[in-house]
Amino acid sequence: MSLLTRTDVTAVKFYRNLVLAGIGSTVNIFDKSSTKLLQRLTVLNGQKIYGFVAAQCGDILVFGGKQFTVISAVTSEQSDDGRGIYNRVFEPVVCDDWLHSAVWVDDELVALLTAHNVVQKWNTITQTLISQHASRDNSILYSGLLLPLQDDVLVMAGTVFSEVIIHRCAGDQPLHHLRGHKGVIFSISCEPHKNIIVTTSDDRSVRIWCPNTTPVHPHNTAEYWETIDIVCKHEVYGHLARVMRSCITNDIIVSVGEDSAICYWNYEGKLLKKALTHQNGCIWSVDSDGYSLVTGGGDCGVILHPLTIATDYCHDDIIDIGVATPKKVVFTARKNILVMDENNLIYYDILSKNKTEHKLNHKSTYKLLSLSTCKQLVAVADMNGKLDVFVEKCKDKAFILNVIDTRLQVGKILSMHWAGNRHLVLCSGDGQITVLASNGAKVEDYASFVLPNCKERWLTASAINEVNNNFVFGDRCGNIHIFVKGQRNPVKSFSKVHGRYGPTSINIRNNNIITTGRDGTIKYFSKNDDTVKYMSSKDLAFEWVEKFLDKDDSLVCGFQERVFVVYNIKDNSKILEVPCGGGHRSWDAVRYFEKVKDEYEEFIKLIYLKNSDINIITFQLSKIVSRNVINGSHAKEINCLRAHNIENATVYISGGEDTTLRISSVDAEMNFKDEVCFKHLSSVRTLKTFSLGNNHLLVLSAGGRAQLCIKDIKITKENCKINVISEELIDYQIKGTDKERKGNQTWRNCSIDFDPEMRIMDLDLVRYKESYIIFAGCSDSYLRVFSFKQDSKKVEYLKESKYHKTCILKTKVIQILDKHILISCTTRGDVSLWDTTTFTESDFKPFFSTKTNISGINSIDTAILSENKVLITTGGDDNAIHINVLEIPDQNELTSTRVLYTWNSSNYHSSQITGLCLVGDCLLSTSIDQRITLLRWRVTEERVECQFLSQTHTDVADVQGMELLDHTSDAITVCVFGKGMEVVVVPKVAE
C-alpha cells in the first residue's frame, strides 16, 4: 500500500471544478479553488497515467502504458464537501500495444489509438474489444490525437518520421500529410471550431497549422477534413530543448517543454510571454480551462497559472514631471515619487499629479540620497558634509517637509545609509563611521565606529538591532561587521561573506541576521546572547540580489543582467521579470496592498530611469502569480535519502542529481514541503546523519567535484509547523587548489591537485575521542580518511589507501567485538573489512576481503547475529542478492575472519538491485525494475536460508535506494527513492 507518491506528473486535466493529476499509477483529485486534495485513487497497475478523457455522462477514461480503465463519481451525498467520491469502475484492461490517445464514441464505447497506428474500439461495460482499424501506414507513433466525427473517428498520427498523418477510421487513404518538422512529433493539439492544429517536436519548434481557405462544412463532418487544405501558417521557436506538450485556449496557444519553460503564443505566432517553472525540471503535461493553466512537471509538482500572465500582467507608464535630467528616483511611504536632479528634490503626488520642488543648496554636484526603512524619511547629503533630511506626512494632503538642514564636520562622506528608521549612518575617509540621531531640528552623534582595513573602505549596507544597540554593517569588500555602541572596533567580523561589490541589504529578524549581495546569494546568521555565528547560504537563480520586498523575507528582488526579477525563495520560483536595462540605473520597487472590487489585492510597483524617462510598472500579483497544487522538489533523481521522525511528522533529508540537498517535511495529511534547500557544486551522491541529541543532527553530504559538506541541523515543531535551523560547518573540496580547499592561502602559494571527475561515492563516520573520523569511498579507488572537530569547524586530511583497484561504491561502519569495522564495496563485487582504529598506521589496509557479486555492489545492509558473527547482504549490477555470514574469532585475531555460509539468488529482480533493508528476520530489496521484494531469512547450524514471501510495485522510476521508516509485527514501512519518492507499506506475510 502506498501512503505517499511523488514522481513525474505525466497527466493533468481540468474537469468541472476539479483538477486531476496523474502521478505514477494514481489519480490525485484536487479542488481547483482551494487546491485541497480531495481524493487519491490507485487506478492502473504499475503503469504511468498519460491521459484523462471525460465523457458526457460524467465518466472519465484514464489510460497509460498499455492499460485503460474508467473512474466514475458516486452520489455527492457520500462526500463531506458535496463533490462526490470517485471509484474505479473496473480493473484496468490490458491492450496489446502502447496507447497514445483516446476518445469517447458514445457513453459505452471508447476508441483508443495505439503506438502502431491502430484504432481499437472497446465496450466499457463488458470490457471487450469491438473492432480495430489498422492504418496502411503503420509507422511507430510518438504521439496521436483522436477526434470524434459524425459516425466516424478522425486520427492524427504523429510519427517518428517527422510528419503528422491525418486519416479516418472508415477511410482507406490518408487525408493529409503535415510535413515540416525535423524531429519526431511529441504532441498534437486541435481546436476544429477555431480551425487550428498545433504540433510540437524534438526539433524545439512549435508549428501552427490552419486551413488555407475558409471551410464551408461543419468541423465534425468527414467532408470538412476531406475538402480543406491544411498548411503551416507559423513555425515558431521559443524553447531551448524538446517541446513536450501544447494546448489551445480561447485566444492563445501554450507550449511546454524539457527546458522547464512555458511559452504563451498568440494565433499569429507571436511570443507573448515566457516563464520558467518547475525548478528547471521537464514539464510533462499541460491543460487549460480558458481561465487558468495547470502544468505537471518532473519536479513532482503541479502548478496553477493564471492565463492573464500572458495578456494582462502589468500596467506600465512613463511619467513626465518636467525634470530634464533626473538623477535619482524612489518611492515614498504613500507610494508617491521622489526625484532628485542636480539642484532640486521633487516630490510628485501620483494621484493628484501635483509636484513640489525643494531647492538643495549643495555646492558639490555629487549627492547621496538614502531612504529609511519606513520610506517616510529621506536624507540627502553631499561629499562635503551638507545634510538635508525630509519627512513625508502620512495623513491628509501629501507633501514632504525639510526638518533638518545642517552641515556636518565628518570629512569626505563616501556612503550614507539608514539603519532602521531613526539612525543615519555615514562613512567617511579612513573607514570612519558616524551614526546620527535627530534632536529636534538638529542632529547629534549617536555612536562612532571605525572599519577594519580593506581595499575599498566604505559601507554598502547597514542595520540596527535596537534591543541591544548592536549595529551590523557591510563593507565594499563583502565583509560583515558587528559593532556594539561604545566600542569603536567590531566585536565580530565575517570575512568575504559576499562578493567584491559588498552586501546590498541587511535585515535583522528576531535576532537573526539576513544579508543579500550581488554574488547571487542570501546569507543567514544567528545571534544568541553575545554570540553571532554564520548559519547558511542560499543560492538564487540570478546574480544581483538587492533586497526583500516583504517582512516575511520570502519575496526578494534583484537583476539578472538587464532584467528586473522578483523571486519567491520559499517556492523557488520567479514571480516576474521586467527588461528594464539593469540595476546600475536609479530604480526602486515596493510591495503593497490595495482594495479592488471589495477585496484587497497584492501589488508590486517598479520605478526606474531609462533615457532620462521615469518609467513606472504596476503588477497585480493575482494576475501573474502561480499557485502550487503540489509542491515541487528535486527535478532530477534523488541519489540519497534519510528520514527523521518528529511528533507525528516525518522530515526527509535528500540529495540528488540536481545538485541540491533538501530538508523536507510531510505532515499527517501527506502534504509535502521543502523547508530548506542547499546547493552543491555538483550532484549529491551520498549523505549520512549522526544524532547529537533530541532532534539535533550532524548531516554529512558529498558527491561530485570531490566536495564534502557538513551541517548542524536542529529540527523543532511548533503549532504544527516544522522549523529547521541549519548551520553550515564545512564546505570542503578534496581536489582543487589550496585556495578552493582551505580558503586561507594567497594565489602565489596555491598548489594544484585538480581532478573534476573524481566523486565521493559514499561515506560514513565514527566518533573518536573529541573528533569525528570520516571514511570516504571515492571514484578514483581511494579510501580517504578525514578528521572533523565540531568546535574548530575544520576538516583535516589524515590518510588515504589505494588497496582497491577500482571505484568504491559503498562504505558502511558496523560495531562488533567492541570495535568499529568499516565495510567497503567496489565495482568488481569485492567486500572488504577494515579496522578503523588502524587508520594511523602506515600500511592501512583491510584485514579481510571476499568477492560476493559478479559486478558492482550498489546496496548493502548488515545484521549482528552474535558477539562475533555478522550477516552481510549485498545487491548489485548482476541483479543478484547475496547473503554472507562472517565469523570474526576474536578482536585480536581479525585476520582469521572467515565466511561461514553464503546464499545468493538472481530470481527476484530483472535489473540491478539498488536498495536492501534488513528488518528482523525479513529482507526487503528494490531494483531499477521498480519491484519491492520481501524475503525471510534465517541462519541454521549448517547454512543460511532465504524464502520468497511477496512482491509489490513502486511508481518511482530509476530507483536509487530504500530507507526504512517504521516496522511493526504486521508490516514494514519504507521510502523508495529515485526519480521521486514513494512511501510504501509492505505487509509481512506468514510462511
Phi, psi and omega in degrees: 000133181264127177266328182212127178235122177228106177208189183305134177268099189266356178206135173224151183203132167277131176218109185055238179257028181241160171238123178257134179231126176267110181241107187064233179260010183250149173257125175254124184250123184239151169282128185295320185287310185266350185058022179281138176286119181267323184200148174231122190227123174282124190246307182261168180252096175071018178235143177286143178278130181239358180192148171237136177226119182269142178260166178297328182282353179104348176290153180235122176277131179240128180222157178180145184061237176252014187241155170210155176204181182231135171247147184218147180275134172277179184301140185294342181294339181281353182252143181294325182263006175075015184262353179092152177248133183264137176235153174282128185286319181211162176301146181304135175272131181262118178272176182265008181204165179289146184254137181246330184204162180208157178205147176277125174277315170211191186291349181236354187235131176237149174248135183235136178258125182263173184288351177249029173062043176243132177259118179252138177248124184240145173270121183282346178280313182261352183054045180242150178280120182274311181200167173212142182240120179260128179287153176297325178266098183264039177299151176293132182259139172262344179199169178190166179211132175251136177236136179282136174241171174294112178064023179198176178229130178267138183244128169246112187251117176269110191267169176286347182263026170070022177225160176251124179256124180251126178207166176257150178299323183278352182262155180267330186249147175298145179273322183213150170238114179264104184247154178148328177294154179248022178204178181295153181272121183265333180202153176226127175238148182212136171235090186299323181290345173256000179057046182229134170236133179238130178237147176233158188210170176278007171273011177073009184256157171239128180245134180251119184248141180216158172297144181289331177231164181291123181293151180251345182258155175299147188288346180261022178247156178293328181297325179303310185282338179278336186258340184280157175245109186269127180231157177277113180277323184216134170243114189237150179232126176214349182260153179259002179211191184298139180265116190272316187216165175209160173211157184244126178251193185301319184222002179223164175243135181242132176234145179229155186210187182288344180274013180063021182258142169250120179251129178253123182240149167272176185292345178269004177086012179274134179283114181274322185199145174228127182230139177259127182223184174057031169052045178067017175267160178294142174262116187266333189213154182205148175204159181218148174248014180095340179243325182229164177237140175237135181231148174238134189233178179285353174270013180071014183258154172236128187231137173261128181241133173286134180290345177294348178298336183267337188237328187226050189266350181200165172232116181245153185205152172247120184261127177254109180249014175081023178254120186288314184229077178292141181255319181227147178213132180215163172267147174261183182295330180268015179063024170270179190245136169249126181236132177243126172251204186294326188232352188227157169244118186252129176255122185242121177274115185293322183288309182275348182059032175261146177231149179231130180257139176237122182287129177258112181271066181249133179281327180284139178281339179267119183233146177257139177233132181222139182249139180290170181298322179280354178066015176267332183253133177231132180246137177234125180220149173253177186289345181269359176105000178286125186233131171236136176236128180244150177233139178266133176281130186267353180240156177059221184292139183275125174198168175243151184233132177281108184260339180224129176220102187212171175238129184261151177251066183241006182086196182285114183280123180261330179208154180216130180216151171272135170256096186078217185247359186235340188245129179255126184252123178244140177238122181246192184300155181062024176072021179283125181249127177239126178255122183253147173228150184279146174223085187069234179270006181241170176241152177227152179289122180268320180198160177219140182222174175224134179283144172297161181298135172202173187295312179241101197264070172209171188269151172240344179199155180208158177202161180228139170259099188289347179293318183236016177056037174267139176248142176240121182238148173239132183258176187294340181269006177090009180272150175246130182236141175251123179243149175241135181302131182103346177240126186285328183264154181293145176274342179205136177228142176244118187277133171051049178292316177245179185288192187289352176267354178082169177293148180262336177204153177227127178237142177243118181231110176051051179069008173257138181251128180237126181237149175239160181205171180273022173255012177077023184229157168241128182251142182240132178235152179237140180240119176237118184057243181257012184251128175244128179225149179286131185257298186201174180227146175237125179268133180253172187274010178215155190282312187271099177260116189264300186196166175272144180260351181228165182280347179274358179057043178245328179260116180238143181242161179177205185223139171245094188059248183264009187247129173283133187232137166243128190234134175265108187284342179279328177262356183053050183217147174277129179274316179208156177224130182230114174289103183240355178111346179117169186268002180281351174272171176283135183201167175200156178218147182217145175247138182203170178245143181215145183281126178227116179053052175068010175228145180276124180250150180266134182232154168232130181240133180241135175232139179204159178261134176211122184054040180065011175263145177264109182258132176234129177235130181244131181241128171266113192295331179296341180267351184230344185268131178275158179242137178278120169278315170234128180291134177278167178212235181298131179272347178231190185298142172272119183270332185210148183205139173228147182243149179218128181265138177212110174048065177063017175232154180244132177249128180251133173248119188221148176229146187216184179291343178279013176068019181245147169248122187237143171248117188235155180237149175229121182272186183296334179269012177065031173276126186258140181206132172284122179272316182219144179226127179244150180255137168257167177288330181215194185298147176266112185270326188210153172210151177224148177240144179229123185286130177251005182147199182293110179055032179234119189234146166258121186246122176251130177226146183205168180172227183296162183061022177053040185261134176237125180238139178232132182227147174260117187243128173241128184243126177230162178227121180226128179052047178064019180240132179276130176242131180241121175252117186239138176234124177280119180263317187220135166226097194235137176247123179294317178258163181119190178277165176302323181295320179291325185276321187247326178076009183236022180241149173282164184294335180290333184259008183283126169265154185248125175223072194252123177215089186293344182275347182286131180235147170273115186275325179199158179208161173207168185214158174226152176276128183223105183057240181265007185236169170248129177262122184252128177250122184241121173270125191244162184287344179269018175079001180273140166260116185252144183239132180231156174244135180231127176248122186292327182291317182274347181055047180228145174252130180243128178284128184251310192202156169216147181227132177248050175294315178285147180258008183212177186300135176269120185266324186224142171227139181209133179258129175239161178243121180208143182054039180058026177232153171263116181252129178265131176252129177239142181231145187236177179286351177263005179084014180276141173239122183235146179247132183238141172275114187291343181279354183256014184292343179279347181287153182294323180257079182272110182209164182289153177268351179205140177218146175210161179251124180253291183275161179288324183227205190302142179260115183263342185211150181208145171211158185224158174217130178278119183271321180206192183299328184230015179238139180224140175258127180241124176245136181229150175223143186209200184291346179275010178064014187248147172258128179242136175238129178232131174257119183251144176242127176251105189303317184201153182292343176267351181238054183295329183289350178270009179301138181218158178271119180278306184224153175224155174208143177206155177202142175242024186270350192257349179220151183254002176211182189300141182272129186241353181213134177225146182210119177264123179229100184062234178265014178254148176232122176254137176227149175220162192210171174301336181284006174066027175254148172242118185251134177252124179236158173238130183242158172203152180247121177260185179287347184244333185198176172251134183242152179216131185237134177286133179247307184200170178213138178227177187242147173242146179278355182278123177273160177051054185300129181253343181177182183213136180239132178283128179257314184197158174208144176233187178289344184253333188207162176237130179252124181230160173246116177265132183229151180180247173278073187110197179207153180215132175266119187238133173261118181254113179292141173282133183253133177290152181291000000 
